[in-house]
């Protein structure tokens, strides 16, 4: 099948969380952005009108230039699953299930109508499957010709876990696990039990887990699931209610098992809560490695692609090569539903064409909006009552910023295109000195304005990675947690977690030349090619999209300086 040189494919995800849009031409991802970057609503699930508008404007396209829209799942199958479960569990939650049955009584396809309205009436609309989109995003952005693929999330249409092998454009299903047995839902349920928001607070629980030490809850958690002989697992559903309720995910039996009431959001975090978080992570890893070892046994592959929302569990990801026979692991920058927009488009393209995906580099996460120095200056002039600014050439900019960081200053850093995914990868970052023992507390409390236990990630040059971190492989997207080498833990307290670990990003020059230059300049000053890097946002905010958002955030916290391209900003004292 030939798509034509000027035909474009739009990949779209929306409806549950992390709405996103991407543009693909001839198998190449041209642009991609999450709707939350425009709306300011974290994990925005609404139809991505603003993202579609930006995609078209940024690429100077008319609506009719889009030949095909690929939606990341099949809404008809998803509706069928919701209705099936509502009928099956009707008397467990009659009011809630009655509302679901009424809501989905209309079989007309609302998704089609939205695409015809906001793209164009004659656009070709293709439904993927939720897990096919996850798998395709990971596999078709990797460099592997052959690979095992594991997808783990909450739920798609019916599937919650899929084990697959890929050979070129052909995939071979190994095993699938269906709702309500879900590793993602298990993690989200305990996240809710611990007083954090599901589909958002899971990373907080992962960060809390290393503070737990008591193994008392490990045996308690063993009662929540069973590992099956065929490489799968089952959850003990007597403790969970998420199958038939979208309000409460667990029942009183879970509190009785754990011998503690569920924590409310504003309650103090106790040692018991920390121990429960540790037990959850322990259970998660037992199940995950059970799945992975079965997948490797069945496929004999040494390459692994990982996707789905659970692929954000960096603690487990960092142990894959230790706990399994997989030698090479690829996890893209946005493995949750946002990335499925890309996956849906690539799955359609590469299963319809004869092109080889591995000849097309789709690994860069820098796919979103950008501004140039002239645009930065225009925004600075609009804010001249609040800030001073000066333009500094590259020849002195990197040294100046590095020196300021080494002296204890916290720097906002905005460069180039916006990252795609949840992690700051060097273009929308807050940077600080990893050697400062007070820096973790300071950034958490007075800059990010969030929980003090939350760890920060380091960026390190790829060439220097083995001196400071183990294991020594390439981790471009901050999605694996590894150990900080013992000799350096005391010297890098701001990025070393309580268990001696760090969620590291290893940076190659070609992936981000400006950040790479900054790291090397910082090394020249401090002997450490490492910076503390966290996303440019405050608590409950989305990552900043543009210079105005960056200035607003800069003025609302105790950040010391802001760099927009080559424009250096400081605050006016009023």
N, C-alpha and C positions, 0 to 999 in steps of 0.2 A: 504493500500500500504506500502510495506517495502522498504526503501531506501538502506538498507545494512549498516553495521556498519562503513565501510571505504569509503562510498560514500559521496562526498562533493557537496554542492550547492554554486554557485557563484552568488551573487546579484550585478547588475551593473546599474549605472545611468550615462548617458552622453548625450550630444547633445544640451543642452540649457544653463544650468549653474550648477556648483557644481558637477562635475563628481566624482564618488566614486565607490568603490568596497568593498564587504564584503564576508566573507567565513562562511558558516553555515554547521555544522555537527550535525546530529540528533537533529535539532531544536535549537542548541546552536550557538550563534554568536561567532566565534573564533577570527576573526580579521576583522578590517575595517579601511579604510583610504581614504582620499580625494586626488584626483590627484593634486590639487594645492600645496599640501605639498611637492611634488617632482618637479613640474614644476616651482614653484615660481610665477605663474600667478593667481591672486585672482579670485575666482569663475571659475576656468578653466573648460571649457565645452567639451574639446577634448576627444577622446577615451582614456580611462585610461590605457594605455600600462604599464606605470611604476608602477601603483598600482597593476595591475594583476601580474606583475613580482615579486613585493615585497611579495604579498600574498602567492604565490607559494613557493618562497625561504624561507620566514620566517617560514612557516609550513612544510618545507621539502617535498613538494609535486611535482609530475610530472603533466604535463598538463592533461594527461589521467586520473588522479585521480578525476578530476572534471566530475561529471555525468551530471549535468544540469547547464545551465546559465539562470538566470531569469532577463529579462530586465524590467526596471521600468515602461514602458508604451508600448502602441501599436503603432509602427511607421506607420502602414498602416492607422489606424484611424486618427492619427495626420496629416498625409499627406492629407487625405480626407478632414479634416476640413480646412486646409490651402488652398486647391484648391477650395473648395466650397465658401469660403469667397472671394478669389481672383476673382472668376467669378461674385459673387454677387456685389462686390464693384468695378468692373473693371474700370469704367469711373471716379471714384473718385481719382484713382491713376493709370492711364493706364500703365505708364512705370514700376513702382514698381510691379504691379500685373502681367504684362507680364513677368518680370524677375522671379517671383515666379512660374508662370505656366511653364516656360521653365525649371527652376531648378528641378521641381518635375514631369517632363514629363515621366521620367523613373520609372516604377513601380517595378523594381527589388529591392529586399530588401538588402540595403547596410549594415544594422545592422547584419543580418545573416552572411554575408561575413566576417565582422570584427571578429566576435566570432569564426568562423571556422578557420580564419587565426591566431589569437592570443591566442586562447585556444586550440582547436584541431578540426579537420574536422568532427568528428562524435559526437560532444557534442550535447546533447539535449538542444534546445533553446525554452524558454517559454516567451511569452509576457504577462506582466500583464497589468493592466490599471493604468494610472497615479494616480488617486485618490484611487484606491484599494491599491496601494503601500504605499501611504501616510497613509491611515487608518490602514493598517496592521502594519506599523512601530510603530505607537503610541499604538495601542491596544495590540499587541503581545509582547510588551516590558513592558506593565503595569502589575499590579498584580490583575486587575479586571476580574472577571468571566463574569460579566454583565456590560455593559457600553454604554452610548451614545457616538458617535464619530462625531466630526465636523472637516471637512477639508476645509480650505480656502486658496487659492493661486491665482496666475495670471490666468493660464489656463493649463489644461492637454490636453487630446484629444479634448473634447468639454466642459467638466465640469470645472467650476471655484469654485463651492461650493457644498459640499455634506453633507447631514444630514443623519446619519445612527445609528441604534442600533445593538449591538453585543451581542450574547448569545452563548458562546463557540465559535465554529468554524463557526457558522451561523451568517450572517448579514442580517438585514432587512432595505432596503432603505426607508427613510422617505421623502426626498426631494432633488432635485438637481437643480442647476442654471447653465446655459450654457453661454458660450462666445457670445457676448462681455460684458455681465453684470458680472463684476468681482470686488470684493472688493480689491483684490491684485493689479489689474490694476489701480484702482482709486488711491490707495496710491502711486504706482509707477509713475503715471502721474503727480501728484502734486509734487512728489520728483523731477521729471525732470523740472517742472515749476519753482521750487525753486533753480535750478541750480546744483543739485546733480545727480549722476549717478544712473539710475534705476537699480533694482536688486542688488544694493550695498549700496546706500546712504539712504535707507529708515530709518535705525536706527539713522542716523544723524538728519533726520527730526523729529523723535520721541524724540530725545534728545533736539531739538530746541523748541518743542511745549510748554514746561512749561514756557518758557520765554515770550510767547504771553499772553496777558491779554484782549485785546479788543474783544468783542463779535460781532463786526460789520460784520465779515466774516461768522459767523454761519448761518445767514439767506441767505447769498450768496451761501453757500455750500448746503443748503436745496434744491436749484434748480438743483443740480447735480444728485440727486437720489430720488427714491420713495420707501417707504416701502410698501409692498403688504400685503393684508389681509391673505394670505396663509403662512405667515412667511418668505417670501423672500424679494427681492429687485430688482429694475431695475435702471440702470444708464441712464441719459439723454444724449444720444450719440451725440447730436448736438455740444457738447463741446469737443469731443474726436475724435482722428484720428487713435489711435493705432489699430483699427480693420483692417485697410487697409494700414497702414504705419509702418515700423519698424525704421524709421528715426526720425519722429516727432510724439509725442503722443497726442498733443492737437492742437487746431486751435486758430485763433484770437478771437473767441467768448469767450473763457475762460479768456483771458486778459481783454476783455470788461466787463465781469461779475465781475471780481475781481478788476477792475479799477486800474490795474497796469501791466506793461509789465513783461514778464517772466524774472527772474534773470539769468544772465550769470554766469558761474562757478567761475570766479575770482572777481565778483562784491561784494561790501560790503553788509553784511546782515543787513537789516534795521528792524525797529519795525514792518513794514507791513509784511515782510517775516515771522517774528516770529508769528504774529497773524494768518497768513495763515496756518502755521504749526499747531498752536493750533486748528484752525477750522477744519483742516483735521482730527486730532486725535479725536476731538469731533464727527465728522460725522462717522468716522470709528467705534467708540464705539457704537453709536446709531444703526448702522447696525448690528454689531456683536451681541449685546445683544438682538436685535430683532430676530436674527437667533437662538441664544442659548435658549431664553425663549420659542420659538416655539418647538425646539428640546426637551426640558425638558417636556413641556406639552404633546407632542406626545408619549414620551417614558416612562415618570414617573421615569426615572433613577436619582440616586443621584451621580453616577460616570460619569465623563466626560474625554474622551481622545481628545486631540487637536493636529492637525497636519497641514502640509502645510506651505508655507513660511510665512504666516501671523501669525503663532503661535510664531514668534519671537517678536511680539508686546507686550513686557512685561508690558507696562502701562495698556493696556486693560486686559491682563491676570490676573494682580493683583487685579482686581475688580470683577472677575467672581463670587466668592462666596458671594460677597456683592450684586451684581446686578441680580443674578439668584438663583434658588433653588438647584443647584449642590453643593454638599458638598465636593467631592473629585475630584481633577483635576490632570491629568497626562499629562505632555508635555515632550517628550524625548529630548535628548541633541542636535539633528540635525534634526528638523522637516521640513526643506526645501528639495530640490531634493536630496541632499547627503544622507539623511536618507532613502530615497525611495529605495536605493540599498538594504538596510537591509530589508525594508518592502516588496519588491518584493520577496526576498528569503524566508522570514518567511511566507508570504501569500501562496506561493506555498507549502512549507513544511507542514504547519498546516492544509491546506485544502486537502492535499493528505494523511496525516497520521492520526493515532488515538491518537497521543501523546497530552498531556495537556500542553499548553504553560505556564500556571501559575505555573507549577512545575519546570520550567527552568528559571533561573535568567539571563535575558538579559538586565539588566538595567545599567551595568557599561559602561561609555563612554571611558574607557581607553583600546583602541583596536588597537593602531597603533605601529609604530616602537619604540624601546627602546635601550639604551646602558647601559653597566655596568661600574663600576668604572675603570676597567682596560682599557676599550675602551676610557673612558673620559681622562685618563692619556696619552694615545697614541696621542690623538688629542692635548692635552696641549703641549706635547713635540714638535709637529709640529709648534706650535705658540709661542715658547719660546722667540722669539724676541719681543713679544708684551705684555706678561703676566707673572705674578708670580702665583704660585699655591702651595697649600699644601693639604694634605689629613687629614680631621678632623673626628674623630669617632662620631657616633650618640650621645654619652654621653655628648659631648660639642658642637656639631654642631648647634643644635636647639637653645641653649641659645645664642651662639655667634651671629647667624643671627638675632634673636629676638632683642638682645641688639643694634645691628647696625641699624636695622629698627627704633627702638625707638629713636635713636639719629639723625634721619633725613636722613639716607642713603636709596637709592633705590637699590633693590636687584633683579637680574635675577635668576630665580629658574627653574631648569630643573631636573625632576625626572621621573623614570619609563616610562610607555607607553604613547605615544602621545594621547591627547584627540581627540575624534571624534565629529565634530561640530565646530561652530564658536566661542564658548566661551572658555576662559581659565579657567579650572576647578581645577587647582592646580598642574599640571605637566609641563606646559609650560607657566609660569606666570612671570610677573613683579610685585613685592611686595613693598608696601610703608606704611608709618604711616598714618592712617586715621584721626588722631587727629591734624595734622599739617595744619593750614589754608592756607599755601602756596603750599601744596603738589599737589593739583589738577592742578594748573597753571603750576607748575614745570614739572610734569610728561607729561602733554599735550604738552608743548612748547619745552622742551629740551630733553625729552626721546622719547615720541611717535611722536613728531613733527607734530601735527595736530591741528584742530580747538579748541580754548580755551573753548568753551561752552560745550564740550563733557564731560559727567559725568563718574565717575568711580564706579565700583561695590565693595561692601564689601563681604568678607567671614566671617562667624561667626560659632562657634560651635553650633550644634543642641541644646544642653542642655541650652545654654545661649541666644538663639534667642529671647525669649519673653521679655527679659529685654530691648532689644534695638530696636526691630522691631515688627510691626503688619502687618497683622495677623500672628498668631503663628504656621503655618503649615510648613511642610517639603518642601523646595524648593532646590533640589539638583543641578539644572543646570542653575541657574541664568536667568530664563526666566519669572520671575514675578517681577514687581516693587511694593513695599509696602512702607508704611510710616515708617520713622525713629521716634521712640518714642520722644516726645517733650523734655523731660529732657536731651536727649543726642544729639540733633541736633547741638547745639553749640560746643559740645565736639568732634564731628565727622564731621568737615566741609569738609574734602577731599572726603567723600563718600556720603554726603547729597546734593541732587540736589536742585535747586532753589525753588522747590515746597515742600520741606521737604520729598522727597521720595528717595528710593535707590533700585537698581536692585540687590537684595541680593542672596547670595548662603549660604544655611544652610548645614553644613558639619557634617556627622556622621563618627565615627572612622572607621568603616568597609569600607566606601567608599573611603577613602584616609588616611591611618594611618599616613604617614609622615607629610602631611599638617596639620592634626589634632594635632599632637604633636607640630608642630611649633606654631599653634594658642594658645595652652595651655601654652607654654613657654612664648609667648608674653603676655599672660594674667598675668602670674606670675610677669612680669616686670612692666607692665603698668596698670593692672586691667582691660584691655580690650581684650577679646578673638576675636578680629576683626582685619583684615588686608585689606588694599586696594589691590585689585587684578585686573590686566588687562593682556590681552594676550601679549605674548612675541613676539612682532614685532614692526616695525616702520610704519609710514604712508605709505599706498599703498603696504606694504609687507604682505606676508602670515605668519601665525604663524610658528615659527622656528620648524624644524623637529628634528634636531640633534645637537650635541655639536659644530660642526664647524659653523653651521648657528648661533648658540647662541653666540659664540665668535665673529663672524663677526658683529653681531648686537650690542653686548656689546661694541665693539670698535668704533662703529659709532654713539654713543649717549652719553649722560652724566649720564649713569647708573654707580653706584658706585662700586658694587661688583657683582660677578656671582658665583652661586653654581650649580655644575654639580654632582648630586648624593652626594657623600661625599667629592668632590674636590672643594675647595674654591679658587676663582680666584680674582686677582686684576690687575689693569693696570700698566704697566711700564711707568714711566715718561721719555719721550725721549727728 
